[in-house]
Amino acid sequence: MSEANPTSVPVDIDDGENAFPEQLTATPLRKYVVMVGEKKNNKWICSFGCRGDPYTGTYSRIRAHFLGRIPGMKAGGIAVCSKVTKSELEKMKQEEDGAKRVFTRKVSCPAVQILPPTSKIGVMKNDTKIISDMFDLVSRHDIDGLIGRFFYGCGIPFNVARSPFFYEMVRGLIEGSKGYKPPSSEKLRTNLLDKERSKVDRALTGIRDQWPTFGVFIVSNGWSNVKNQPLINVLAVSGGRAVFLEGIDCSGDEKTGVYIAEILLKAIDQVGIYNVVQVLTDNASACKRAGEIIMERHPHIFWSGCLAHTLSLLMKDIASSHYPSLRFIGFLYKKAKGIVKYIRNHSMVLHIFRKFSALDVIQVKKTRFGHHFVVLERLSKLKNHLISMVLSDEWESLKNGKSTSNLSHDEVKNTILDADFWLKLKLVLSFTRPIWKMISFCNSDKAIVGEVYPRMEDMVNFIQLSLVDRVEVKDIVEFLVMERWRKMNVPLHLLAYVLTPFYYSKKWLMSSSPTGDKRAKPHADPEIQKIYLDVVDRIIGNSVEATRARVQLSDFVSNTGIFARPQAICDRDVLPAVQWWNLHGAAAPELYSLAVRVLSQSVNTSCAERVWSTYSFIHSVKRNRLNTDRAESLVYVHYNNRLLTRYREDYEKEYKDWDYYVEDDMINFDMQQIEDKDFSSHDEDDAAIPSSSMPNPPQVTREDGRQPKRSRIA
C-alpha cells in the first residue's frame, strides 16, 4: 500500500452510481486558480477571469483573493475577486474551514480510518460519524485555545472562568447567529454599558422591595482614585445586602459637614425617607456634623459611627498615649516594627528567617483596622523561630546593616533576646486581644447590632481581668474605651440589645459575666431604659402607635401576654433575633415592625471598603483615562452584579465564591494600598484623646476588698 500524502486525507464521496475519491487538502482554494510559469515563481491566474495578468504569491494570497485578507496582512497588490458569486463564496468558506479543522492541529487529530473500496456505497455510516466526531473534537480544542489566548493575552484572572457571566456569554455565542460580529470598544463603553446598568437597576427591584420591611442604613465613605480625585460613595444596606447607589466626584468641593449631609440626604430621598433607620459613616468631625444635620431634618433617622473604625482608633489611643503608665506600649510597638522592617527589607535576612519559620512576619499599614495588634500577635507566634534565627551561625555571618527603622543588626538580635521585651508584649496582647476580637466580630455586613452592647461590656470586663495586677493601666484603658464608646452615639445599639430575644432566655440569665457577676435582663438597667424608650418614640413618630408598641414591649420583656407561649420562650435561645420575631412577633404588629427594622442594621462600613477595592480594580493605572462618570457606571454594574449572583438559585451548587481571587498572592499588598487612601484624613481629624483630659479615678474599695464595678457603658 502506497504512503499517503501528508497534506491530504482521501475520503470516498458517494455520488450516485459513480463513487470517486476526493482529496481533502490543506489548500482547497488552489483549485480555483491556474498556476503559470515555473512552479517556484508562485504565479497564478484566477479561474473566474477577474484579471488577465497573473498574481504573484503563495497560498495565503490565493485565500486573500477569494475570502479577503486576514487582520494584519498587507494587501501586496492582491484584490478580492469580483467575479465570485455568493453561493460560490460560501462554498469556498466551508472548504477552507473544513481544511483548518483537520490540518491546523495534525498532531492531536485521531487517525482517519481508510476503508478499502469493497462496494459502491463508499463510506459506511459509522465511518462518517468517526470523521464528524473528529472534526468536533478538533473544533473544541481550537475554541479552548482561543479562549485561553484571550485570558492570557488580556491578563484576566482564572477565576473568571467560574463566573456565571462567562458561561452565559459562551452560551449566547453558541446559540446566536452564525455571522455574529462582536461589539466595538466604543459600543462597549457607551450604549452597552448604559443598557447593562439599566438591567442591573431593574434586577435590584427584588431587593428594594424588602427595604420597607427590614429598613435601610445608608453608608458613605471617602477615598481618592488613581488620578487623586476625591470621591464619596454611597450604599444602601438592608438585611446584610449592600447595594451600591452612586459614587460622587468631589473635586473642587470642600468636604464640610453641610456638603456631606446634602449627599446623604439625597440618598435618603432616593431610598425612601421612612425606609431609612440610620446613617453610618466613620468618626470624622465632618461626618458627625453631617449626622447631626440629618437627625435635625429627620428625627427618626439615627447617625452612628463605624464600630470597627472606633475600636481601631481606640487601639491607636492606647499605643500612642503619653500617659506615663502607657508610654511603654509605644516604645514596644516601635521595636516590634523595627524587627519586622529589618527582616523584610533585607533579602538575606528574610531568606534565613524563612528557613526557621513557615510563617512570615506581617507588615501592615497604619490605616488597617487593629494594625498594632496584628503586628504584635504575629511576632508573639514567631518568638521561638526568631530566637533560633538570631542564635544561628547564618545570622552571625551576615554583615551589619541598618533598616529604615534605624535598628542595627545587633540591636535586632538584642531585642529578640530581651526577656523583658517579650513579657511586655505578652501583657499588651492580653488586654488588646479582647479589642481585636471585637473588631473581627463587627467587621462584616451581618445584622449584629443587637449583640454589640453586651459584647462591649464583656470586652471591658476581659480587659479588667487581664490588668487586675496593673490597676493604673486598667483605669486608663477603661477610660479610653468609655470615651470612644460615647463618641459613637449608640442609642440604636441599646434598643437593639433590648429587642434581642436571646438576652431574656434562661440560658443567658443563668450564665455569668467574665467578672463572675450575674446577668440581668437588658431593660433592667435604668440608664438603658431611659434611652431605649426615647428611641422607640423617635422611630415610630406616631404617639398612638408608640404607646401600643410600649405595651407590647412590656409583654415581650416580661414573657407575658402574646409572648407567654411556651414555644416563644423556648425559641429565645435557639433562633436568631430576626427569625424569632418573624415567627413569634406578628401578633404585636407595631413592635414587630420596629424590632425587625432595628435588628436588621449593621454597625460598620465594611461594604464601603469593598467598593474602593472595586474602584481600584476598574480604574487602575492602566485605565487612568476613564472619566469618573464611566468609572462610576462600571463600579455600579460590577459591584451590584456580584451582589445579585449571590442570590441565584444555582449559586451554592455552581458558582459559589466565583469572584474570590484564590491565585492572587498580592491581595494583602493591594488592600494596603487601598487602605492608605482610606481614612487618611479622618485619622488626622479624629485625634487621639489627650492624656491631660484623663481624670485620676479615686481608689475606692468595697467592704470585701474588691474594686467597685465601673458604670455601665451606656
C-alpha positions in Angstrom: 0.0 0.0 0.0 1.5 3.4 -1.0 2.2 6.0 1.6 -0.5 8.7 2.0 0.2 12.3 1.1 0.9 14.0 4.5 -1.1 17.1 3.3 -4.2 15.3 2.2 -6.8 12.8 3.5 -8.5 10.5 1.0 -12.3 10.3 1.5 -14.8 8.4 -0.5 -17.8 10.5 -1.6 -21.0 8.8 -2.7 -22.2 10.4 -5.9 -25.0 8.1 -7.1 -23.7 5.2 -9.3 -20.1 6.6 -9.7 -18.3 6.9 -6.3 -15.0 8.7 -6.7 -12.2 9.6 -4.2 -11.6 13.2 -3.4 -8.5 14.5 -1.7 -9.2 16.8 1.3 -6.2 19.1 1.2 -4.8 21.8 3.4 -5.0 24.2 0.3 -8.5 23.7 -1.0 -8.8 27.1 -2.8 -5.8 26.3 -5.1 -8.1 24.5 -7.5 -9.8 27.8 -8.3 -6.6 29.3 -9.8 -4.3 28.3 -12.7 -0.6 28.2 -12.0 1.5 29.8 -14.7 5.2 29.9 -15.4 7.7 28.0 -13.3 6.3 26.5 -10.1 8.9 28.2 -7.9 7.7 31.6 -9.1 4.3 31.1 -7.5 2.4 32.9 -10.3 -1.2 32.2 -10.8 -4.3 33.5 -12.7 -7.8 33.5 -11.2 -10.0 30.9 -12.9 -13.0 33.2 -12.7 -11.4 35.7 -15.1 -11.4 38.8 -12.9 -8.0 39.8 -14.3 -5.8 38.9 -17.3 -2.4 39.5 -15.7 -1.1 36.9 -13.2 -0.8 37.4 -9.5 2.3 36.5 -7.5 2.1 34.9 -4.1 1.7 31.8 -2.0 -1.5 30.1 -0.9 -2.2 32.8 1.7 -2.6 35.3 -1.1 -4.8 33.0 -3.0 -7.0 32.8 0.1 -6.9 36.6 0.4 -8.0 37.0 -3.2 -11.2 34.9 -2.6 -12.0 35.3 1.1 -10.3 38.6 1.9 -7.2 39.5 3.9 -6.9 38.3 7.5 -6.2 41.1 10.1 -2.7 42.5 9.9 -2.0 41.1 6.4 -0.7 43.6 3.8 -2.5 44.0 0.5 0.6 43.5 -1.7 -1.4 44.1 -4.8 -3.9 41.4 -4.2 -7.5 42.4 -4.8 -10.7 40.5 -3.8 -12.2 38.6 -6.8 -15.2 40.5 -8.1 -16.5 37.5 -10.3 -17.2 35.0 -7.5 -20.9 34.6 -6.8 -22.4 34.5 -3.3 -23.0 30.7 -3.4 -19.5 30.0 -4.7 -18.0 32.2 -2.0 -20.0 30.3 0.7 -18.7 27.0 -0.7 -15.1 28.3 -0.6 -15.5 29.3 3.1 -16.8 25.9 4.0 -13.9 24.2 2.2 -11.4 26.4 3.9 -13.0 25.9 7.4 -13.0 22.2 6.9 -9.4 22.1 6.0 -8.5 24.2 9.0 -10.3 21.8 11.4 -8.3 18.9 10.0 -4.9 20.3 9.3 -4.3 23.0 11.9 -3.6 20.6 14.7 -2.5 17.4 12.9 -0.6 16.1 15.9 -3.7 15.9 18.2 -6.1 14.6 15.5 -7.1 11.0 15.7 -6.1 8.9 12.7 -8.8 8.8 10.0 -9.8 5.2 9.2 -9.3 4.5 5.4 -11.6 1.8 4.0 -10.9 -0.4 1.1 -13.2 0.1 -1.9 -15.3 -3.0 -1.2 -18.6 -1.6 -2.6 -20.2 1.2 -4.5 -21.7 2.5 -1.3 -18.5 4.3 -0.4 -18.0 5.4 3.2 -20.2 3.5 5.7 -22.4 5.4 8.1 -20.3 4.6 11.2 -17.2 5.9 9.5 -18.9 9.1 8.5 -19.6 9.5 12.2 -15.9 9.0 13.1 -14.9 11.8 10.7 -17.6 14.1 12.1 -16.6 13.4 15.7 -13.0 14.1 14.8 -14.0 17.5 13.3 -16.0 18.3 16.5 -13.0 17.3 18.7 -10.6 19.5 16.9 -13.1 22.3 16.9 -13.4 22.1 20.7 -9.6 22.1 21.1 -9.3 25.2 18.9 -12.0 27.1 20.7 -10.4 26.2 24.1 -7.1 27.5 22.7 -8.8 30.8 21.6 -10.4 31.3 25.0 -7.1 30.6 26.7 -5.4 33.1 24.5 -8.0 35.7 25.4 -7.4 35.1 29.1 -3.6 35.1 28.9 -3.3 38.0 26.4 -5.6 40.3 28.4 -4.3 39.3 31.8 -7.8 38.1 33.0 -7.8 36.2 36.4 -8.5 32.5 36.0 -11.4 32.6 38.5 -13.4 34.5 35.8 -13.8 31.1 34.1 -16.0 30.1 37.1 -18.2 33.2 36.7 -21.9 32.8 35.7 -21.4 35.7 33.4 -18.7 33.8 31.4 -21.0 30.8 31.0 -23.9 33.0 29.9 -21.7 34.7 27.3 -20.5 31.4 25.8 -24.0 30.0 25.7 -25.2 33.1 23.9 -22.4 32.8 21.3 -23.3 29.2 20.7 -27.0 29.8 20.3 -26.6 33.1 18.4 -26.4 33.8 14.7 -23.5 32.3 12.7 -22.5 35.7 11.3 -22.3 37.5 14.7 -19.8 40.3 14.9 -18.5 41.3 18.4 -19.3 44.9 19.6 -16.7 47.6 19.1 -14.9 49.1 22.1 -16.9 52.3 21.6 -20.2 50.4 21.9 -18.9 48.5 24.9 -18.1 51.8 26.7 -21.2 53.7 25.9 -24.5 52.1 24.8 -24.0 48.6 26.1 -22.7 49.9 29.5 -25.8 52.1 29.8 -28.1 49.2 28.9 -26.4 46.9 31.4 -26.8 49.5 34.1 -30.5 49.7 33.4 -30.7 45.9 33.5 -28.9 45.8 36.9 -31.1 48.5 38.2 -34.2 46.5 37.3 -32.8 43.3 38.7 -32.3 45.1 42.1 -36.1 45.6 42.4 -36.5 42.4 44.4 -34.0 43.7 47.0 -35.6 47.2 47.1 -39.0 45.7 47.7 -37.8 44.4 51.1 -36.5 47.7 52.3 -39.8 48.9 53.9 -39.8 45.7 56.0 -36.2 45.4 57.1 -35.2 49.0 57.0 -32.1 50.5 55.4 -29.0 52.1 56.7 -27.1 54.5 54.4 -23.3 54.0 54.3 -20.9 56.6 53.0 -17.1 56.8 52.8 -14.4 58.9 51.2 -11.5 58.0 49.0 -9.2 59.2 46.2 -8.8 57.5 42.9 -5.7 56.9 40.8 -5.9 60.5 39.5 -6.1 61.7 43.1 -9.7 62.9 42.6 -11.7 62.8 45.8 -14.7 60.6 45.7 -17.5 59.8 48.1 -19.5 56.6 47.6 -23.0 55.9 49.0 -24.5 52.5 49.6 -27.9 51.3 50.9 -27.7 48.2 53.2 -30.6 46.1 54.4 -30.5 42.6 55.9 -26.8 42.2 55.1 -27.3 43.1 51.4 -25.3 46.2 50.4 -26.5 47.9 47.2 -24.1 50.5 45.6 -26.1 53.7 44.9 -23.6 56.1 43.4 -20.1 57.5 43.6 -19.7 61.2 43.6 -16.7 63.2 42.4 -16.0 65.9 45.0 -13.3 67.7 43.1 -13.4 71.4 43.8 -15.8 71.0 46.8 -14.9 71.4 50.4 -16.0 68.3 52.3 -17.7 70.0 55.2 -20.5 68.6 57.3 -23.1 70.5 55.3 -21.7 69.2 52.0 -21.7 65.6 53.2 -25.2 66.0 54.7 -26.5 67.1 51.3 -25.1 63.9 49.6 -26.6 61.7 52.3 -30.0 63.5 52.3 -30.2 62.9 48.5 -29.5 59.2 49.1 -32.2 59.1 51.8 -34.7 60.6 49.4 -33.7 58.1 46.7 -34.2 55.1 49.1 -37.3 56.5 50.8 -37.3 58.6 53.9 -39.3 56.2 56.0 -37.3 53.2 54.8 -34.1 54.6 56.4 -33.3 53.8 60.0 -29.7 55.1 60.4 -26.8 56.7 58.6 -23.4 55.1 59.2 -20.1 56.8 58.5 -16.7 57.0 60.0 -15.9 59.2 63.1 -14.5 62.3 61.4 -15.9 65.5 62.7 -17.4 66.5 59.3 -19.3 63.2 59.2 -20.5 63.7 62.8 -21.7 67.2 61.8 -23.5 65.7 58.8 -25.2 63.2 61.1 -26.4 66.0 63.3 -27.9 67.8 60.3 -29.7 64.7 59.1 -31.1 64.0 62.6 -32.4 67.5 62.8 -34.1 67.2 59.4 -35.4 63.6 60.0 -35.7 62.9 63.8 -36.5 59.2 63.2 -33.1 58.6 61.5 -30.0 58.0 63.7 -26.4 58.7 62.9 -23.8 56.1 64.1 -20.1 55.9 63.8 -18.4 52.8 62.3 -17.7 50.5 65.3 -14.6 48.8 63.6 -13.1 52.3 63.0 -13.9 53.4 66.5 -12.2 50.3 68.0 -9.2 50.8 65.7 -8.9 54.4 66.9 -9.1 53.0 70.5 -6.0 50.9 69.7 -4.3 54.0 68.4 -5.1 55.9 71.6 -3.6 53.1 73.7 -0.4 52.8 71.5 0.2 56.5 71.2 -0.7 57.6 74.7 1.8 59.8 76.5 0.4 58.9 79.9 3.3 57.6 81.9 1.8 54.2 82.7 1.1 53.5 79.0 4.1 55.1 77.4 5.9 51.7 77.3 3.4 50.5 74.7 4.5 53.0 72.1 8.2 52.1 72.6 7.3 48.4 72.4 5.5 48.8 69.2 8.3 50.8 67.7 10.8 48.0 68.5 8.4 45.4 67.1 8.1 47.3 63.8 11.8 47.7 63.7 12.3 43.9 63.8 9.7 43.4 61.1 11.2 46.1 58.8 14.7 44.7 59.3 13.7 41.2 58.3 11.5 42.2 55.3 13.9 44.9 54.0 17.0 42.6 53.8 16.7 39.8 51.4 19.4 37.6 53.1 17.8 38.1 56.5 14.4 37.2 55.0 15.9 34.1 53.3 17.4 32.9 56.6 14.3 33.6 58.6 12.2 31.5 56.2 14.5 28.6 56.9 13.3 28.7 60.5 9.6 29.6 60.1 6.9 28.8 57.6 5.0 31.9 58.7 6.2 35.3 57.6 6.3 38.4 59.7 3.5 40.8 58.9 4.0 44.4 57.8 0.7 46.3 57.7 -0.2 49.9 57.1 -1.3 52.3 59.8 -4.8 52.6 58.3 -5.6 48.9 58.7 -8.0 48.2 61.4 -6.2 47.0 64.5 -2.8 47.0 62.9 -1.0 47.3 66.2 -2.4 44.0 67.4 -1.8 42.2 64.1 1.9 43.0 64.2 2.4 42.1 67.8 0.3 38.9 67.6 2.4 37.6 64.7 5.7 38.4 66.5 4.4 36.5 69.6 3.7 33.4 67.5 7.2 33.7 65.9 9.1 34.1 69.2 10.9 30.8 69.2 11.7 31.0 65.5 13.1 34.4 65.8 15.3 33.4 68.8 16.6 30.4 66.9 17.4 32.6 63.9 19.5 35.2 65.8 21.4 32.4 67.6 22.3 30.6 64.4 25.7 30.7 62.6 24.0 32.1 59.5 22.8 35.2 61.4 26.3 35.8 62.7 27.8 35.5 59.2 25.6 38.4 57.9 27.1 41.8 57.5 25.9 44.5 59.8 23.4 46.9 58.4 20.5 49.2 59.3 16.9 49.2 58.2 14.6 52.2 57.8 13.7 51.7 61.4 17.3 52.6 62.4 17.7 49.3 64.2 21.1 47.7 63.5 21.9 44.0 63.1 23.0 43.7 66.7 20.1 45.8 68.1 17.6 43.5 66.4 19.3 40.5 67.9 19.4 42.1 71.4 15.8 43.0 71.2 14.7 39.5 70.2 16.8 38.0 73.1 15.4 40.5 75.6 13.1 38.7 78.0 11.6 42.0 79.2 10.5 42.8 75.6 8.5 39.5 75.3 7.0 40.0 78.8 5.7 43.5 77.9 4.5 42.2 74.5 2.5 39.4 76.3 1.0 42.0 78.6 -0.1 44.3 75.8 -1.6 41.4 73.9 -3.5 40.3 77.0 -5.6 43.5 77.1 -5.7 44.3 73.4 -6.9 40.8 72.3 -10.5 41.5 73.5 -10.5 44.7 71.4 -9.2 42.8 68.4 -11.8 40.1 68.8 -14.5 42.8 68.9 -13.1 44.4 65.7 -13.1 41.0 64.0 -16.7 40.3 65.2 -18.2 43.6 64.0 -16.2 43.9 60.7 -18.9 42.4 58.4 -22.2 43.3 56.8 -24.2 41.0 59.1 -27.0 42.4 61.2 -25.3 42.2 64.6 -26.4 45.4 66.1 -28.3 43.6 68.9 -25.1 41.9 70.1 -22.8 44.9 70.2 -23.7 46.3 73.7 -23.3 43.0 75.7 -20.1 42.1 73.8 -18.7 45.6 74.5 -19.4 45.1 78.2 -17.7 41.7 78.1 -14.8 43.3 76.3 -14.3 45.8 79.1 -14.6 43.0 81.7 -11.9 41.0 80.0 -9.6 44.0 79.9 -10.2 44.5 83.6 -9.3 40.9 84.3 -6.2 40.9 82.2 -5.0 44.0 84.1 -6.0 43.0 87.6 -2.4 43.5 88.8 -1.9 46.7 86.9 -4.5 49.0 88.4 -3.3 52.3 86.9 -3.1 50.8 83.4 -6.5 49.3 83.8 -8.1 52.6 84.8 -6.6 54.5 81.9 -7.5 51.9 79.3 -11.1 51.7 80.6 -11.3 55.4 80.4 -10.2 55.4 76.8 -12.8 52.7 76.0 -15.6 54.7 77.5 -14.5 57.9 75.7 -14.5 56.2 72.3 -17.8 54.4 73.0 -19.5 57.7 74.0 -18.4 59.3 70.7 -20.2 56.7 68.7 -23.7 57.8 69.5 -25.2 54.5 70.5 -29.0 54.8 71.2 -29.9 52.4 68.4 -27.5 49.8 69.8 -29.2 49.9 73.2 -32.7 49.5 71.7 -31.4 46.6 69.6 -30.0 45.0 72.7 -33.4 45.3 74.5 -35.2 43.8 71.5 -32.9 40.7 71.1 -34.8 37.7 72.5 -31.7 35.7 73.4 -30.9 38.1 76.3 -34.1 37.2 78.0 -33.6 33.4 77.8 -32.8 31.3 80.8 -29.5 30.2 79.1 -28.3 33.8 79.1 -29.7 34.9 82.5 -28.2 31.8 84.2 -24.7 32.5 82.8 -22.1 34.7 84.5 -20.2 37.6 83.1 -16.4 37.4 82.8 -16.1 39.0 86.2 -18.5 36.5 87.8 -21.5 38.8 88.1 -25.0 37.6 87.3 -26.6 38.6 84.1 -29.7 40.8 84.1 -32.4 41.5 81.5 -31.4 44.3 79.2 -34.3 46.6 80.1 -33.5 46.4 83.9 -30.7 49.0 83.8 -32.3 52.4 84.5 -29.9 54.2 82.1 -30.7 51.9 79.2 -34.4 52.1 80.0 -34.4 55.9 79.7 -32.5 55.8 76.4 -34.3 53.0 74.6 -37.8 54.3 75.4 -36.9 57.6 73.8 -35.6 55.8 70.7 -38.9 53.9 70.4 -40.8 57.2 70.3 -38.3 58.7 67.8 -38.5 55.9 65.3 -42.3 55.4 65.4 -43.2 59.0 65.4 -46.9 58.5 65.9 -47.8 58.8 69.6 -50.7 56.3 69.4 -48.6 53.6 67.7 -45.7 54.3 70.0 -48.0 53.7 73.0 -49.1 50.4 71.6 -45.5 49.4 70.9 -44.6 50.2 74.5 -47.4 48.0 75.8 -46.3 45.2 73.5 -42.7 45.7 74.6 -43.8 45.3 78.2 -45.2 41.9 77.4 -42.0 41.0 75.5 -39.6 41.8 78.3 -41.7 40.0 80.9 -42.7 37.0 78.9 -46.4 37.7 79.3 -49.4 38.2 77.0 -48.9 37.1 73.4 -45.2 36.4 74.2 -46.0 33.9 77.0 -46.4 30.9 74.7 -44.0 28.1 75.6 -42.7 27.9 72.0 -41.8 31.6 72.0 -40.0 31.3 75.3 -38.2 28.1 74.2 -37.0 29.6 70.9 -35.4 32.7 72.5 -32.0 31.0 72.9 -32.3 28.9 69.7 -33.4 31.2 66.8 -31.6 34.3 65.5 -33.3 37.5 66.6 -35.0 38.5 63.2 -36.1 34.9 62.6 -37.6 34.7 66.1 -39.6 37.9 65.5 -40.8 36.7 62.1 -42.1 33.5 63.8 -43.5 34.9 67.1 -43.9 38.6 66.7 -46.6 39.0 64.1 -49.4 39.3 66.8 -47.7 42.5 68.0 -47.6 44.4 64.7 -46.2 47.7 66.0 -43.4 46.1 68.0 -42.8 43.5 65.3 -42.2 46.1 62.6 -39.9 48.1 64.9 -37.9 45.1 66.0 -37.3 43.7 62.5 -36.2 47.1 61.2 -33.8 47.8 64.1 -32.3 44.3 64.4 -31.6 44.2 60.6 -29.0 47.0 60.9 -25.2 46.7 60.8 -22.6 48.6 62.7 -19.7 49.2 60.3 -18.7 50.5 56.9 -17.1 47.3 55.6 -19.2 47.3 52.4 -17.8 50.7 51.5 -14.2 49.4 51.8 -15.1 46.7 49.3 -16.3 49.3 46.9 -13.0 51.1 46.9 -11.4 47.7 46.2 -13.7 47.5 43.1 -12.8 51.1 42.1 -9.0 50.3 42.2 -9.7 47.1 40.2 -11.6 49.0 37.5 -10.0 52.5 37.5 -6.4 51.3 37.6 -3.2 53.0 36.4 -3.6 51.2 33.0 -7.1 52.6 32.7 -6.5 56.1 34.1 -8.2 57.8 31.1 -11.6 56.7 32.3 -13.6 59.6 33.4 -15.3 59.5 36.7 -18.9 59.0 35.3 -17.9 56.0 33.2 -15.9 54.6 36.1 -18.9 55.0 38.4 -21.1 53.2 36.0 -18.6 50.3 35.7 -18.4 50.1 39.5 -22.2 50.2 39.8 -22.6 47.3 37.3 -19.7 45.3 38.7 -20.5 45.6 42.4 -24.2 45.1 42.2 -23.9 42.2 39.7 -21.7 40.4 42.2 -24.4 41.0 44.8 -27.1 39.6 42.6 -25.1 36.5 41.7 -25.2 35.5 45.4 -28.9 35.2 45.3 -29.1 33.0 42.2 -30.7 29.6 42.7 -27.6 27.8 41.3 -25.1 29.9 43.3 -24.3 27.4 46.0 -24.0 24.5 43.6 -22.4 26.0 40.6 -20.8 29.4 41.2 -20.1 29.8 44.9 -17.1 32.1 45.6 -16.5 32.5 41.9 -15.2 36.1 42.5 -12.7 35.0 45.1 -9.2 35.5 43.7 -7.5 32.4 45.0 -4.4 32.8 42.9 -3.8 36.4 43.9 -0.8 36.4 46.3 -0.7 40.1 46.4 -4.1 40.7 47.9 -2.6 42.0 51.2 -0.4 44.4 49.3 -3.3 45.6 47.2 -5.5 46.1 50.3 -2.7 48.1 52.0 -2.6 50.5 49.0 -6.4 50.9 49.2 -6.3 51.4 53.0 -3.5 54.0 52.6 -6.0 56.3 50.9 -9.0 55.3 53.1 -9.3 57.2 56.4 -6.1 59.1 55.7 -7.7 62.4 56.5 -10.1 61.0 59.0 -7.5 59.7 61.4 -5.9 63.1 61.5 -9.3 64.7 62.0 -10.3 62.4 64.8 -7.3 62.9 67.1 -6.4 60.7 70.0 -7.8 61.5 73.3 -5.3 63.7 75.1 -3.9 62.3 78.3 -4.4 65.6 80.0 -8.1 65.1 79.9 -7.9 61.8 81.8 -9.0 62.1 85.4 -7.3 60.3 88.2 -10.0 57.9 89.4 -10.3 57.7 93.2 -9.1 54.4 94.7 -12.2 53.3 96.5 -12.6 49.7 97.8 -15.6 47.8 98.8 -16.1 46.1 102.1 -14.9 42.8 100.6 -11.7 44.4 99.4 -12.6 44.3 95.7 -12.7 47.3 93.4 -16.2 48.6 92.7 -17.7 47.8 89.3 -17.5 50.5 86.8 -20.6 52.3 85.5 -22.2 50.5 82.5 -21.1 51.5 79.0 -24.4 53.3 78.5 
